[in-house]
Structure formats: structure tokens, C-alpha cells
Amino acid sequence: MNLILNQGQIERKIKRIAYQVYEHHVDSGGLIIAGIADNGYVLAEKIAGELKAISTLDITLARIEVNKSNPSESSTTVDLDTAGSAGKNVIVVDDVLNTARTMVYAIYPFFKAGAATIKTAVLADRNHKNFPVNADFTGISLATTLQQHIAFEISTEGEMRLYLS
């Protein structure tokens, strides 16, 4: 496996994403930052923490559970009442955007509830879309083959790394 981003580089990407999110939502008053479990939620927590440090936005953090291997077989769940997202701005966060299938299922509960806007943030965008979802905020875009794999790993000590294999 080849290391793409180390801990320090990932922290800088997260900070940059937080500033970009803030620039786009400076007048909104509040945001729902919803991370796709498990790694997307870790990134959502970190982005939300950065936003709280740099802004006065009211930040609500949510966790989205999606069956990534077969999202159509089970329902997507969110650990907050999505009806409360009506008229709100939502950022859906994941670690790697590949085909965008998981992202479509993660976005749907907020779309159905009538969110004002739904944007996406990912640490790595592979650009192999099968669905019409693009990353609005991206840490890194990578040109990869379909055979290659991107892995976002978090150690038990909380150290983050992004690998290409």
C-alpha cells in the first residue's frame, strides 16, 4: 500500500474543507454536518469541530447508517429527526467518494425531508461516478484505475492515514 496522506496532511485537508464550508454558508446561521458511519462520521466530527472553532454557526452533528455493500437492501438511518432538517443546510460527509452509490442513499433522507441545500464533503474523490453526485468539498481528487483501492484508516490511537493499493 502506498501512503497518500499522513495525519498532518489530513488535518490540513479537514481544516481547508471547514473553511470552504464556512465561506459557502457564512450567512446561513446553522448547518447539519452528517457523516456516513464509520469513517465519514469521524471526518464529520472533525469538520464540525473546526467549524465551531472558526465560526459562530450553529452546528448540528448527525450520524448516517448505510449498508455500504448493498444500500438498497436496508433502510438508511440518521440519528436525528430528519424532519428537523426541512429548510436547513446539510453537509453529508464520507471518507472516499467512488461510484457515489452510498452518497445517494445517505443524501436521500435529507432530500425527502426538504433540506434547503445538500452539499457533500469527502476526503478523497476517485472520480468513478455511476450516479450524478459530485463532491462539493474535496480534500484530494485522485485519478485511479477501477482495480485500485483507496483506504482511509484510523488507528486505535486516532491517527489517520489515506492509502492507495
C-alpha positions, -999 to 999 in steps of 0.1 A, spaced: 0 0 0 12 35 -8 7 63 16 -12 92 0 -19 114 31 -4 113 66 -20 126 98 -8 162 93 -18 164 57 -53 150 65 -57 175 93 -48 203 69 -74 190 44 -100 189 71 -93 225 81 -94 236 45 -127 218 39 -141 235 71 -131 270 58 -147 263 24 -179 251 41 -179 282 62 -173 305 32 -203 290 14 -226 291 45 -214 322 63 -249 338 62 -269 306 69 -269 307 107 -266 270 110 -256 237 94 -263 200 98 -230 181 94 -239 144 87 -213 118 85 -217 84 69 -207 57 95 -180 49 104 -151 68 88 -173 96 73 -187 103 107 -152 106 122 -144 132 95 -178 149 101 -169 153 138 -135 168 129 -151 192 103 -177 202 128 -150 208 154 -131 231 130 -163 249 121 -171 256 158 -135 269 163 -137 293 133 -173 304 132 -204 312 151 -226 289 130 -250 267 149 -236 232 141 -257 200 145 -238 167 141 -255 136 128 -245 100 120 -259 83 89 -260 45 88 -259 30 53 -253 -6 43 -224 3 20 -222 -31 4 -259 -32 -5 -276 1 4 -309 -9 -13 -314 -39 9 -318 -20 42 -330 15 51 -307 44 57 -310 57 92 -300 91 107 -295 96 144 -316 128 144 -351 135 133 -346 144 96 -379 163 96 -360 189 116 -337 193 85 -365 209 65 -353 243 53 -318 237 67 -284 234 50 -269 200 52 -233 188 45 -231 150 40 -195 137 47 -178 105 37 -142 94 36 -139 82 -1 -163 90 -30 -161 63 -55 -192 54 -75 -214 78 -54 -239 50 -47 -235 52 -9 -237 90 -11 -271 89 -30 -286 67 -2 -271 90 25 -285 121 9 -320 108 4 -334 112 40 -325 149 39 -338 154 4 -371 137 14 -373 159 45 -370 191 24 -335 204 33 -328 238 18 -294 227 4 -275 195 5 -237 196 -2 -212 168 0 -177 167 15 -152 139 11 -116 134 20 -108 116 -13 -127 117 -46 -119 89 -71 -140 103 -99 -156 69 -109 -192 81 -107 -221 58 -116 -246 83 -101 -250 121 -105 -234 131 -73 -202 152 -71 -182 162 -41 -187 199 -33 -158 200 -9 -129 177 -15 -96 170 3 -79 154 -26 -90 142 -61 -73 111 -74 -71 96 -109 -72 59 -101 -79 27 -121 -110 7 -112 -87 -20 -98 -71 3 -73 -85 8 -38 -84 39 -16 -83 31 22 -89 57 49 -76 42 82 -78 54 117 -56 37 143 -67 29 178 -48 60 189 -68 81 165 -41 86 139 -55 89 104 -39 78 71 -50 75 35 -36 47 13 -37 36 -23 -34 -1 -31 
